[in-house]
Structure formats: structure tokens, C-alpha cells
Amino acid sequence: MPRRETAVAILASLLVGLSACSREPAESTQIGQTPVPVEVDRSSDEWAGKEADLDKIGHSPKDGSPYLGPEKAPVVVNVFTDFQCPVCRRSADPIKQLVLDRPDKVKVVFRNNALPTHARSHAAALAARAAGRQGRFWPFYDRLFADPSALDEAGLKQTASDLGLDVDQWQRDMVDPKNAEKIEQESAAAVRLGVPGTPGIFVNGIRSTGWSAYRNLRWDVDKEIAEGEALAKAGTSLTDIPAVRIRATADRNPKSPGEGQVNADEWAKVLLAD
């Protein structure tokens, strides 16, 4: 990377903590769905991910974590998200661009971190997981981030109806204790892994909280792709590369105040869980 771009990326990473949802209340913003002109910079946050075809890249396992891209990839990006977090809304489309820009190299996994300061985030998380039971998590994800005013009970039900879900089954799945348990487990894991705010992003074992710019995230991904290629040449299987990299990098992350020694095995277990 040229020296100037490197400097910009480093500066952005230092400032990223200023652009995150925490357990303190925050103001809301809104994103829109805009047709993409032919000649635009698709690496900019304004346009990144806008052309993603979720029917092709999105997967909604019935009981597992939703993901974008291939089931197996050398780089696994975990995104711990809150549907009511305005900063998460800024990253909602750009994270899709990773799969478009680096096909077969990146898997993006969605995990919940429903912050208690956001009154409707837990209900929205339940609604999205219930939609995932019918294979429609990612369209529901788009609708939730596109209209933060529709996170009340009526709005969530209308979204389910608009997306053609079996609404009665969706409502039963919303109150399934397994869905609530999964959300609580993921939120607790985010705190244990040092990302109590949202979005919390892990590129293999490289941790960050908040959102700076899509280009910076892709830069981290490209470094991990290169590391994975080196491991593959040395004989490491594709299936094992993410775990190897997570264990290698987890304890190298800058420590938060009061954070003890990182358990790299736990990180690998959490970040590679279905």
C-alpha cells in the first residue's frame, strides 16, 4: 500500500472508537437504498454493497448464524451488530462488498450484540432470527436497517408480511426460547472478546470496534488473504487457516483497560461457530 494510504488507514483506525455504538444512548441516522450509477467508486462507503444480490451471496441457516459468501474461506469476518445502532447502519451495506470484491476468499458472519441502551434492538434481533428460520434473514436485515422507525411490533410484523413470510410461524419463532438464548450468547461473547460496543468486527483474529471506512476493512482483509495464501503454500488446509490465524493474532490486539490475557482457543471457538 502506498505510504499516504497507509497513513490514512492508521489514522482512521485510531479514530474508529469515536464511531461506534456503546452502552450509552446515541443519536439515529438513516441510510437509503439508491440505484447504483454505472461509473461510481464501489469502494466508497456511499456505494459499497449497494449492488449485492443477497439471493446469490446470502445464507440463512435455520438455527445457525447467517453469513455472506462461501461456507469455507481463508478469511472469516465476524460482525457483531445491533439493529438500532446508527453506526451499524453505516456498515450494513459495505460489509456485503467484501464478498463481491474478494469472492471465494471471505466469509462474513452476522452475530447479534443487542445493546441494553437500545429499547427495540432485542426485539429486532428476535424478528430477524425468526425470518432466518424461513431463509429470509438477509432481506429482513436490509429492511430493519433501511427504516429504523419500523422497529416497533407493528413495523416488524409488517416487514414479515411484506417479505412474504408465513407470519404465524414467524411469530411463533420469535418467542422460541432458542432464539433468545442464541442472541444472549452472542451478546455475552462480544463482551468477553472485548467488543462491548457496536459494530464489533473481527477479521480472523484482528479486532476493532466501530466503523471507519470500507477501504480500511478491505485492507485488513487483504492482509489476511495474503497470510492465508502463505499458510496454504506451507501445507495448511483451507479449513484450518482461519483458526490458525485467529490463534496467532488474538493476543496481539491492543488491550482494553482492565483486559487480561486473551484465550485464543476461546476466540477461535466463538468466531468460527456456526
C-alpha positions as CSV (number, residue, x, y, z in Angstrom):
1,M,0.0,0.0,0.0
2,P,1.4,3.5,-0.8
3,R,2.7,5.4,2.2
4,R,-0.1,8.0,2.0
5,E,-2.8,5.4,2.0
6,T,-1.1,3.6,4.9
7,A,-1.1,6.7,6.9
8,V,-4.7,7.4,6.2
9,A,-5.6,3.8,7.2
10,I,-3.7,4.1,10.5
11,L,-5.2,7.4,11.4
12,A,-8.7,6.1,10.7
13,S,-8.1,3.1,12.9
14,L,-7.1,5.4,15.7
15,L,-10.3,7.3,15.3
16,V,-12.6,4.4,14.8
17,G,-13.6,4.3,18.5
18,L,-15.3,7.6,18.0
19,S,-17.6,5.9,15.5
20,A,-19.3,3.2,17.4
21,C,-22.5,2.5,19.4
22,S,-21.8,1.9,23.1
23,R,-24.0,1.1,26.1
24,E,-24.7,4.8,26.3
25,P,-27.6,6.3,24.2
26,A,-26.8,7.6,20.8
27,E,-28.5,9.6,18.0
28,S,-30.0,7.9,15.0
29,T,-29.3,8.5,11.3
30,Q,-30.8,6.9,8.2
31,I,-29.5,5.1,5.2
32,G,-31.3,4.7,1.9
33,Q,-31.4,2.3,-1.0
34,T,-30.2,4.0,-4.1
35,P,-29.7,2.6,-7.6
36,V,-26.0,2.5,-8.4
37,P,-24.9,4.6,-11.4
38,V,-22.6,2.9,-13.9
39,E,-19.5,4.9,-13.1
40,V,-19.1,5.2,-9.3
41,D,-16.4,4.2,-6.8
42,R,-17.8,1.0,-5.4
43,S,-15.1,1.0,-2.7
44,S,-16.6,4.2,-1.2
45,D,-19.0,3.8,1.7
46,E,-21.6,5.6,-0.3
47,W,-21.8,2.9,-2.9
48,A,-20.2,-0.2,-1.4
49,G,-22.5,-3.2,-1.3
50,K,-25.4,-1.5,-3.0
51,E,-25.3,-4.0,-5.9
52,A,-25.1,-7.1,-3.7
53,D,-27.5,-9.8,-4.8
54,L,-28.5,-11.4,-1.5
55,D,-30.1,-14.4,-3.2
56,K,-26.6,-15.3,-4.5
57,I,-24.3,-14.4,-1.6
58,G,-26.6,-14.6,1.5
59,H,-27.2,-17.7,3.6
60,S,-29.8,-18.1,6.4
61,P,-29.2,-21.3,8.3
62,K,-32.3,-22.3,10.2
63,D,-30.6,-22.3,13.6
64,G,-27.0,-21.1,12.9
65,S,-25.5,-17.7,12.3
66,P,-26.4,-16.0,9.0
67,Y,-23.5,-15.4,6.7
68,L,-22.4,-14.0,3.3
69,G,-20.1,-15.7,0.9
70,P,-18.8,-19.3,0.8
71,E,-19.2,-21.7,3.7
72,K,-15.4,-22.1,3.9
73,A,-13.0,-19.3,3.3
74,P,-9.5,-18.4,4.4
75,V,-10.7,-15.1,6.0
76,V,-13.7,-15.1,8.3
77,V,-15.1,-11.7,9.2
78,N,-17.4,-11.6,12.2
79,V,-19.6,-8.6,12.6
80,F,-21.4,-8.2,16.0
81,T,-24.3,-5.8,15.3
82,D,-27.2,-4.0,16.9
83,F,-30.2,-3.3,14.6
84,Q,-30.9,0.0,16.4
85,C,-27.3,1.3,16.3
86,P,-26.9,4.1,13.8
87,V,-23.2,3.3,13.3
88,C,-24.1,-0.3,12.4
89,R,-26.4,1.1,9.8
90,R,-23.5,2.8,8.1
91,S,-21.7,-0.6,7.8
92,A,-24.7,-2.6,6.8
93,D,-24.2,-2.3,3.0
94,P,-20.4,-2.0,2.9
95,I,-19.8,-5.4,4.6
96,K,-21.5,-7.0,1.6
97,Q,-18.9,-5.5,-0.7
98,L,-16.2,-7.7,0.8
99,V,-17.8,-10.8,-0.7
100,L,-18.2,-9.0,-4.1
101,D,-14.6,-7.7,-4.2
102,R,-12.9,-10.9,-2.8
103,P,-15.1,-13.8,-4.0
104,D,-14.2,-17.2,-2.5
105,K,-11.8,-15.5,-0.1
106,V,-14.1,-14.0,2.5
107,K,-16.9,-15.2,4.6
108,V,-18.9,-12.6,6.6
109,V,-20.7,-13.9,9.6
110,F,-23.5,-11.9,11.3
111,R,-23.8,-12.1,15.1
112,N,-26.0,-10.1,17.4
113,N,-25.0,-7.7,20.2
114,A,-28.3,-6.2,21.2
115,L,-27.3,-3.3,23.4
116,P,-29.5,-2.7,26.5
117,T,-29.5,1.0,25.8
118,H,-31.5,0.4,22.6
119,A,-35.1,-0.4,23.6
120,R,-36.0,-2.2,20.3
121,S,-32.7,-3.9,19.4
122,H,-33.5,-7.2,21.1
123,A,-37.0,-7.4,19.6
124,A,-35.5,-6.6,16.1
125,A,-32.8,-9.3,16.7
126,L,-35.5,-11.9,17.5
127,A,-37.5,-10.8,14.5
128,A,-34.6,-11.2,12.1
129,R,-33.6,-14.6,13.5
130,A,-37.2,-15.7,13.1
131,A,-37.1,-14.6,9.5
132,G,-33.9,-16.6,9.1
133,R,-35.9,-19.8,10.1
134,Q,-37.7,-19.2,6.8
135,G,-34.5,-18.5,4.8
136,R,-35.1,-14.7,4.8
137,F,-32.7,-13.3,7.3
138,W,-30.8,-11.0,4.9
139,P,-33.8,-9.3,3.3
140,F,-35.1,-8.7,6.8
141,Y,-31.7,-7.3,7.8
142,D,-31.9,-4.9,4.9
143,R,-35.4,-3.7,5.8
144,L,-34.5,-3.2,9.5
145,F,-31.5,-1.0,8.7
146,A,-33.3,0.9,5.9
147,D,-36.1,2.1,8.2
148,P,-35.3,2.4,11.9
149,S,-38.7,3.9,12.6
150,A,-40.3,0.5,11.8
151,L,-38.8,-1.5,14.7
152,D,-41.9,-1.4,16.8
153,E,-44.1,-4.5,17.0
154,A,-46.4,-3.4,14.2
155,G,-43.5,-2.4,11.9
156,L,-41.7,-5.8,12.4
157,K,-44.9,-7.7,11.6
158,Q,-45.5,-5.5,8.5
159,T,-41.9,-6.3,7.3
160,A,-42.5,-10.0,7.8
161,S,-45.7,-9.7,5.7
162,D,-44.1,-7.6,3.0
163,L,-41.3,-10.2,2.6
164,G,-43.8,-13.0,2.1
165,L,-43.1,-14.9,5.3
166,D,-45.6,-17.2,7.0
167,V,-46.4,-14.6,9.6
168,D,-48.0,-17.0,12.1
169,Q,-44.9,-19.2,12.0
170,W,-42.6,-16.2,12.2
171,Q,-44.4,-15.0,15.4
172,R,-44.0,-18.5,16.9
173,D,-40.3,-18.5,16.1
174,M,-39.9,-15.0,17.6
175,V,-40.9,-16.3,21.0
176,D,-38.9,-19.6,20.7
177,P,-36.5,-19.6,23.7
178,K,-33.7,-21.0,21.5
179,N,-33.7,-17.7,19.5
180,A,-33.5,-15.6,22.7
181,E,-30.8,-17.9,24.1
182,K,-28.7,-17.5,20.9
183,I,-28.9,-13.7,21.0
184,E,-27.9,-13.6,24.6
185,Q,-25.0,-16.0,24.0
186,E,-23.7,-13.8,21.1
187,S,-24.0,-10.6,23.0
188,A,-22.2,-12.0,26.0
189,A,-19.5,-13.4,23.7
190,A,-19.0,-9.9,22.2
191,V,-18.3,-8.5,25.7
192,R,-15.9,-11.4,26.6
193,L,-14.0,-10.9,23.3
194,G,-13.5,-7.2,24.1
195,V,-16.1,-5.5,21.8
196,P,-18.9,-4.3,24.1
197,G,-19.8,-1.6,21.6
198,T,-21.2,-2.0,18.1
199,P,-20.3,-2.8,15.4
200,G,-17.6,-5.2,16.8
201,I,-15.6,-6.6,13.9
202,F,-13.1,-9.4,13.8
203,V,-11.1,-10.1,10.6
204,N,-9.9,-13.6,11.6
205,G,-8.4,-12.6,15.0
206,I,-7.9,-8.9,14.3
207,R,-10.4,-6.9,16.5
208,S,-11.9,-3.5,16.1
209,T,-14.9,-1.6,17.5
210,G,-16.9,0.9,15.4
211,W,-16.7,1.8,11.8
212,S,-14.2,4.0,9.9
213,A,-14.4,3.2,6.2
214,Y,-14.9,0.2,3.9
215,R,-11.5,0.7,2.4
216,N,-9.8,0.2,5.8
217,L,-11.8,-3.0,6.4
218,R,-10.8,-4.4,3.0
219,W,-7.2,-3.5,3.7
220,D,-7.3,-5.7,6.8
221,V,-9.0,-8.5,4.8
222,D,-6.4,-8.3,2.1
223,K,-3.6,-8.7,4.6
224,E,-5.3,-11.8,6.0
225,I,-5.8,-13.2,2.5
226,A,-2.0,-12.9,1.9
227,E,-1.3,-14.6,5.3
228,G,-3.7,-17.4,4.3
229,E,-2.0,-17.9,1.0
230,A,1.3,-18.2,2.7
231,L,-0.1,-20.8,5.1
232,A,-1.7,-22.7,2.2
233,K,1.6,-22.9,0.4
234,A,3.2,-24.3,3.5
235,G,0.5,-27.1,3.6
236,T,-2.2,-25.7,5.8
237,S,-5.7,-26.7,4.6
238,L,-8.3,-24.1,3.8
239,T,-10.5,-25.4,6.6
240,D,-7.8,-24.8,9.2
241,I,-6.5,-21.4,8.0
242,P,-9.0,-19.2,9.9
243,A,-8.4,-21.0,13.2
244,V,-4.6,-20.8,12.8
245,R,-4.8,-17.1,12.1
246,I,-7.2,-16.4,15.0
247,R,-4.9,-18.2,17.4
248,A,-1.9,-16.3,16.0
249,T,-3.3,-12.8,16.2
250,A,-5.9,-12.8,19.0
251,D,-3.4,-11.9,21.8
252,R,-1.7,-9.2,19.6
253,N,-4.7,-6.9,19.6
254,P,-4.3,-3.7,21.7
255,K,-5.7,-4.4,25.1
256,S,-8.7,-2.5,26.5
257,P,-8.4,-1.1,30.0
258,G,-8.6,-3.9,32.5
259,E,-8.5,-6.6,29.8
260,G,-6.5,-9.7,30.8
261,Q,-4.7,-12.3,28.7
262,V,-6.6,-13.4,25.7
263,N,-7.7,-17.0,25.5
264,A,-7.0,-17.6,21.8
265,D,-8.8,-21.0,21.8
266,E,-12.0,-19.4,23.1
267,W,-11.7,-16.8,20.4
268,A,-11.4,-19.4,17.7
269,K,-14.3,-21.4,19.1
270,V,-16.6,-18.3,19.2
271,L,-15.6,-16.8,15.9
272,L,-15.8,-20.0,14.0
273,A,-19.0,-21.3,15.5
274,D,-21.9,-22.0,13.2
